[in-house]
Every structure is written in C-alpha cells, then in structure tokens.
Amino acid sequence: MSGSVAIVGLGPGDRSLVTPAATAALDRATDLIGYIPYVARVPERPGLTRHPSDNRVEVDRARHALTLASEGRHVAIVSGGDPGVFAMAAAVFEAVEHGDPAWRSLSITVEPGITAMLAAAARLGAPMGGDFCALSLSDNLKPWEVVTARLEAVLRADLVVALYNPISSARPWQLGAALGLALEIRSARTPVAFARAVTRPDEALRVMTLEEARQAPADMATLVIIGASGTRLIPRGPGERPFLYTPRSVPAER
C-alpha cells in the first residue's frame, strides 16, 4: 500500500521538547488524527486535513487512520507525551491485529516523545534514578482489582512508582485509595511528588510526605510519583523546592 501511518508523540507540552523526527513526521502528513487538545497543538498548514475526536475512542480513531492510509493518505496520529505509554500506539496495533489483514502491509512507524513521567522527573531532580515503574490508576480498560494488585506488588518490591491518570470526575476516590494502600506498605515519611502540567504555562510541582499526600488535590493533568525507601530530599534555600532523587545503588540485605 502507498499510504502510511506515523504515531507521533508531542511530548509534555513545550514545543521545544518535540523531537525533530516527530516534527518531520507531522510535516509529511496529509491527515492529522487525535484527541481534540492534541490536534490543537499542531499548527495548521495548507494540505493538512485535521480529524479531531473526543476521548475514549482510541481504537475507532486508529481504524479511521488505517482506513485513510489504505486509501493512500499519509496519516499522523498524535498523542501527548509518548504514544507508547498508555496512549495511541497500542490502540493502533490492536486495530491492526483484529482488523483488515491488508493493514499489516502498511508502513506504520512510532515517533517517541517525552512522557510525563520523564518530564516531571527532570523538573524534580532524579526520582527515577533507581528502579521504577509506571502504572495507570484508570480502571476504564482493566478491573480496579488488577490495578490494586499490581500497585501492591510494586510497592512491596520497593520500586519508585509513577501514577498516571490518578483521578477524574468519574473516579474521584481512586487516588486516595491508592495512597492509602501505599501507607500500609511504605513509611508515612516517604517523599511523594505531584507534578501537574509539566512544561506548560500552568505547571505546578509539589513535594510532600506520603501521609500529607492523601489530602493533596490532583486532576487528570497530574502525575504522582511515590518514592522508594531510598528516595531522598536535598533541602535548599528559603522558598526553593528541594531536589528529589533516588540513588542508583541499593544496600545489600542483611
């Protein structure tokens, strides 16, 4: 087939953090597909047809892109952050696996972006300096029991945990439940970071203890990082946020 699909990561928000490869893929596209706010981040230009859509239609969006590509169009599907982290890349390959066999012959590429976890970590210091993992607290695509089982496992393994999709109007209680579970396993003094809208004009960063974190506000633009037992704070001057980091080394158990 002569068409193509590029799944493009737009990074956390600041245009300077979009990779040159992602920009080149957007420049080649005849059609732009994605969630409304992400499509809006791509400048308009002649020859580019825009197909914005609402949230929670990822697989339908992917099928639309693949159909256009099979007609010879060059389609860019955009995601915030990295398209392979809780985003559109998996939806596209799910559509390929279960869709028209001819779609498997299409040129499909993934252009990575800076995901929220890495952008937040860079602002805070180096909280991902040791072993870490990322979990989504959304139970739209998996049971809440699976979410809590996985969270408990990584908390007991003493990994730094980055929580995506921590809370929404439809899920106002889940972050509190997750932090409550963390308090059963980790010290109440464990550092926790709330990173909202990193690199965007309304960016907000807060570092607090796990005990304090249960009362902290958050929304879907917030990433929550729960430190490991070795995660440390380096105090700074008055009014300055401390550096947060996790050492690369882990003492041997005795």
Order of alpha helices (4+ residues) and beta strands (2+ residues): beta-alpha-beta-alpha-beta-alpha-beta-alpha-beta-alpha-beta-beta-alpha-beta-alpha-beta-beta-alpha-beta-beta-beta
